[in-house]
Amino acid sequence: MSQTYEPNDAERGQDYPAGPGLDGGTGYPGGYYGPGFASEPPSPPRRNHKRGLVITGAAALVAGAAAGGLIGALGRTPAATTTATSSTVLSTSQIASRVDPALVDIVATDGDQQATSAGTGIVLTANGLVLTNNHVINGATSLKVTDVGNGTTYTATVVGYDASHDVAVIQLQDASGLTVASLGDSSTVKAADNVVALGNAGGEGGTPSVAAGSVTALNQSITASDELSGASEQLTGLIETNADIQPGDSGGSLVNAYGQVIGMDTAASSSGSQFQSQSGQSAEQAYAIPIDDALSIARQIEAGDASSTVHIGTTAFLGIETSSSSSGSDAGNGFGGFGSQGGFGSQGGFGSQGGASSGVTISGALSGSPAANAGLTAGDTVTAVGGQSVSTAQDIANVLVKYHPGDSISISWVDQSGQSNTTTVTLANGPAA
């Protein structure tokens, strides 16, 4: 059997016309929008379930410059007011009261799609560097972040992200004196350890939600995929837990019994779905990125060390729209270069039509975008970007991750008449991821 999972950002705001509902479907009053994620009848919501990135479990595995100091501050004893830990086991309520002040509620807005999503972040430095999941900020045109410790809401910019590992770092503007999370050592975590997951469940804000549980497995791998497009990414080395992690908890903290953050909440099973575990037993589980792994990427981002997976600063925008359905409905917005069904972002190729070895057939190019200005239109097939052949939207994402707004890049395509074309475009400024 296979397991369906979804990441835990409370997808899309409730103030827009009715749209696709939780895990696809026909929609709820108030409208929940999803970035090209699963299309299936909605399950009864737990707290405030909304549609999200679908994750299928593998049975045996499973913008702006940072204000300085992250490298030093990300040690085990940051030079700031830090949440208190204990030498003895704490109760769930004690853990929550200690850890809550170092969490933030994140509201990501996509102005073009007029949709919002909610998630959580972990405060890394007193001046407002925050760790979160990439899928929380994916495609956002603006970020509003409320610090739980002081109740203040800040504008935030994206310092950088690694879509393939679902890690992002954002910077709160004009922040100071924030309470910093006490970080544990995830290499010491063992199966059966008691843990508490804290986050912005349901995107409701306010006092973080609390979900107690235990570690059920280590070093797990899951495949995050868009069931509409078939595009997918592997997340590996995860902590598996039976804590009841919810949409909106993404980017929140998985905490040990002593009040130390040992993981970042990332994905959880959909309500009513099943998972084939290594032992052959079906179960509903949740997953967190070990804090040591997340911090390693955060340090790379702070250092400005871009790579084939780590993007630093603002996101380049090409403006290609793709549709993963044969009808071409729910075409995306072209963020990050190639589009994402239904709105937010272009992370990891989600929302692509992708699959044909001859290229990526597009459903359109956004008006005024570099792609549109180059003459691309619906039905054209992109065959190469930056001189590299592409056959899926993931290929385009892999090329574009190292580029920034203002960079020039070549694009080749075959139009509907069969004519081959190649030109050079200047990438525009796009939303995160």
N, C-alpha and C positions, 0 to 999 in steps of 0.2 A: 504494500500500500504506500501511498505517498501522502505527505503532509503539506497542507497549505498554510503559509505563515504570512503575516503582514507586519510591516514596520509600524512603530507606535506613535507617529505623529498624527494628531487629530486632524484629518485632512479636510481642508477647505472650510470657509466660513459659513455661517448660517443666515446671512443677511441677503442672499442672492436668490434668484428664481430657482425653482426645483430643478435639480440636475441628477446625474448618475448617483446612485446611492452606495451604501456600504458594499464593498466587494462587487461593484457593478450594479446591475439591476436598473430599475426604472426611476428610482429617485425617492427622496424623502421631501416632505414640505420643508421649505427653507433652503434646500439645495446643498448637497455635498458634492464637491467636485474632486475628481481624482486624476492624477497625472498619467493616464494611460495604463491603469492597472486592471485588475481582474474584472471580467464580465461574467457574473453569475448572480443568481438570486440572493438578495441580502439575507444574512443570518440575524436572529434576534440580537440586538446590541447588548454588549456588556458595558456598563456605564455609558460611554458615549462613543461607541464604535462607529467609525466612518471608513470610507473606502481608503485603501492604502496599498503600498507596494506589496505584491504577492511574493511569498517566499516558499519554495518547495524544498522540503527537507531531504537530504541524502542520507539514507538509513544508517550507514556505518560511519558517517563522518560528521558528519555534520560540521576682500576688496579694500583694500587699503593696507597701509603698512602697520605692523603691530607696534604699539608703544613698547619700548625695549624691555628686556629683562626676563623674557620667558625662559630662556635656557637655565638661568640661575634659579628662577622662582619655581621651576618645575621639579625641584628636588623634593625630598620627603618632608622638609621643613621650610616651606616658603616664608620669605621675610615679610609677613603680613599677619593680620589676625586670622587664625586658622581654626576651623571647627575642631572641637575637643574630641579626643579619643580617650580610650580607657584601657587599663591593664586587666580589667575583669570584664566578663561578659555583660553586655547591656541588654535591657529590654527593648522591644520594638519601639515603644514610645520614647525611650531615652535616645535611641539612635536617631529617630526622626527629629527630635528637638535639637540635637546637636548638628545634624547634617543639613537640615532645611535652609539655614541662612546662606549656604554656599551654592544654592541652586538658583536658576533663573527660568522664567517662563518666556518662551520665544513665540512671537507671532510673525509669520512670514507672509508677505502680501505680494501677489502677482497682479500688478496694476493693469496689465493688458487683458488678462482673463477675468479680472475682478473677482478674485478668489483669495482666500486666506487659508493657512494651515498653522497648526500649533504644535509645539514640541517643548523640549526641556534642554537646559545646558548646565554645565558644571563650571563654576568659577575657578580659574587657574591662577589669576594674579589680582592684586588689590586694585589695579588700574583697569580691570575690565576685560582681560582676555578670557574667553569662554570656549570650552570644548563642547561639541555637539555632534550629532550625526549629519552627514552630508545630505541625507534625504529630508532632513528637517528644513534646511535652507535652500534646497534644490529649486532653482528657477525663480527665486524671490527677487522682486524689484525693490523691495524695502523690508527692513527688519526692525521690529520694535521688541525690546527685551526688558522685562520687569525683574529686578533683583528681589528675591524673596527676603533677603536679609534686611534691606532698607526700604523696600516698597517703592523705589524710584523706577520709572520707566525711561529707558535710554533708546536712542537710535543706534543701530549697530551696522558695521561694515564687515564684509568677508575678508579675512586675512588670506585664507587659502583653503583648499580642500583636496581630499583624495577620494574620488567617487568609488574607485574599485574596492576600497577598504571601509567606505561609509563613515569617514571621519572629516570633520571640518573644524576650523578655528575662526571665531568671530571676535571683533573688538567693539566694546561698548564705548560710545563717544562721551568724552568728558567725565568719565567715571573715576572715582578714587575712594580709597578706604573700604573697599568691598571685603567681605569675609570670604576667605579662600578655603576650598575643600581640603581636608586632610586625606592624602592619597596613600593607599596601602601598597603592598607588593603582590601583584596577581600571580607571581610564580609560586607563591606559598599556598594558594587556594587548593583545597582538596574536595573531592566528592563527599557529600553529606554535611559540609560546612553550612551553618545557618547563615542566611543572607536576608537583607531587606532591600527591596527596590523602591525608589522614591522618584516621583516625577509629576508632570502636569497631565494626569490622566484625563482624557476627554477634552483636553484643551480648556478646562474651566478656570485655570488660574488660581490664585490664592494659595492657601496652605497646600503644600505638595501631598499627593496621595501616597499611601503606604501599603506595600504588599510584602508580607513576610513569606519566606520559603526556605529552600535549601538548594545547594548545588547538586544537580543530578548527574552531570557528566562534564568532562573537560575536553579541550582540544577538538571541539565539534565543528563541522562544516555544513553550511546550508547554501542552496542555490537560490539567489534572489532573481525573480524573473517576472516579466510582464506577460501574462497568459495570452493577451491579445496579439502581441508581436512575436513572442517566443524568444525575445532578447533576454539575456540573463547574465548574472555575475556571481562569482563564488565568494562567499565570506568564510574564512577559515579561522581555526584556532579559538573558537568562541567558547564562553562559559555557558553551559546549559543549566537552567534553573526551573523549578516549578512555581516560583513566585508569579503572582497573577499580574504580569505586566500588561498594560493597556495602551491603546492609541493615545498619543499625547505624552507618554512616558519616554519616547525616543529621545536619546541624548541625556537622560537622567542617570542617576547613580545607582549602582548595585553595591551595597555596603556590607562589610563583614560585621561580626558580632561585637567588634570593638570600636565601631564608628568610622572605619576607614573605607574609602571608596576603592573597590577592587575591580570594578567593571563599569562600562557604559551601556545602559539598556538600549537594545537595538531592534529586536524582532520578537514576535510572539505568534503563537498559533491562532488561527481564526477560530471563532466560536463554532463548535460542532465538527471540526475537522479532526483527522486522525493522523498519526505519525508512526511509521514503522521504525522502531529503535533497533539498536544493535542486538538487544536481547530478544527481538521479535515481538515485544509488547507494544501496543499502541498507546499513545499518551499525548496530552497537550503540553507543550513546553514553551519556554521563552529563552532568549539568547542575549548575551551581553559581550561586548568587545572587552577583553582584558585591559585593564587600565595601563599596564606597561606597554602594550602594543599601541594603544591610542596615543599615549604620551610620546612615544617614539616618532609617530607621524606628526604630532603637534610641534615637536621640536624642529623637525625638518621644515615644516611650514613657517615657523617663526624665523628660522635662519634664512628663509628665502631660497631654499634649495629645491628648485623645481626638478621633476623627473618625469618619466613616462606615465606616472599615475598621479603625481602631486602637482596641482596647479596653484600658482601664487598670484594673488591679487585679483583684479577684475576679470570677468569672463568675456572672451571674444564671441562675437555674434555674426553668424553667416546668414541666417534667415530662411533656411530651407524648411519647408513643412513636409512631414511625412504622415501617412496614415497606415495603421496596421490592419485595418479592415478592408475588405474588398469593395465595400460601398464608399470608402473614403470619408466616412463620417468621423467626427471628432478629431479633425486634423489639428496638429499641434501648432505651437507658436514659434518654432524655430529657435528657441533659446539655446545658447551654447553651440549653435552651428547647424543643428539638423532637426530639432523639434521634438516635442514630447506630447503625446496625445492628451488633450484636455487641459493643458495649461502649464504646470510648473516644470521647468527645467529640461535638461537633456542628458541626465546622468546615465552613464553606462549604456547608452543606445536605447533606453526604454522609449517606447512609442514609435519605433521605426517600423517600416514595412519590411525591411531587410530580408535577405535570404538568397536572392538570385545572385549567381556568381558573376554576372555581367555588370553589376552595379546596384545602386539603390534608387528605385523609382520614387519620385517625389509627388506629393499631392498639391504642391504649390510653393510659392515663395512670397514671403510677407512684403507688402507694398513698402517701398523705400529702403528695403534691406539690401545688403551687398549682393545677395543672390538674385533678387529681383532686378537690381540695376545692371547685373551682368546678362540678363535676358532669360534666366531660367523660369520655366512655367510648369504648371501641373502636367504630369505625364512624362516629363524629361527624366532621364536616368543618369545620375551622377556616377561616373566611373573612376575618378581619381580626385584626391584633394591633397594639395601640397606635394604633388608628384608621386603620391602613393596610391596604388589601386585600392578601391573600396568595394565591398560587396554587402556590407551591413552598416546600419547606423552606428554600431559599436566601433567599426573601423574608422568612421568619420570622427567619432569622439576621441579615439586614440590619437588621431592626427592632431586634432584641435587643442588638446589639453595643454600643449606647450606654447600655444599662441596667445596673444593679448590684443585688445583693441588697438587699432592703428597699424598692426602688422599686415603685410601683404602676403597673399597666398594664392597659388594657382588652383583652379578648379576645372575639371574636364567633365563633359557630359555629352550624351547623345539625345538629340531632341526627337520629337515625335515623328518627324519626317525621315529619321535615320541619319541625319547630319551630325558629324562629330564636331565638337566645339571645345576650345580651351581658352581661358582668359585668366587674368590676374585681378583679384579684388582686394580691397582694403577692409579688414574686419572692423565691425562696429562694436560699440559697448553693449554688452548684454547682461542679463541677471545672473545670479549665482548658479554655478554648475549647469 
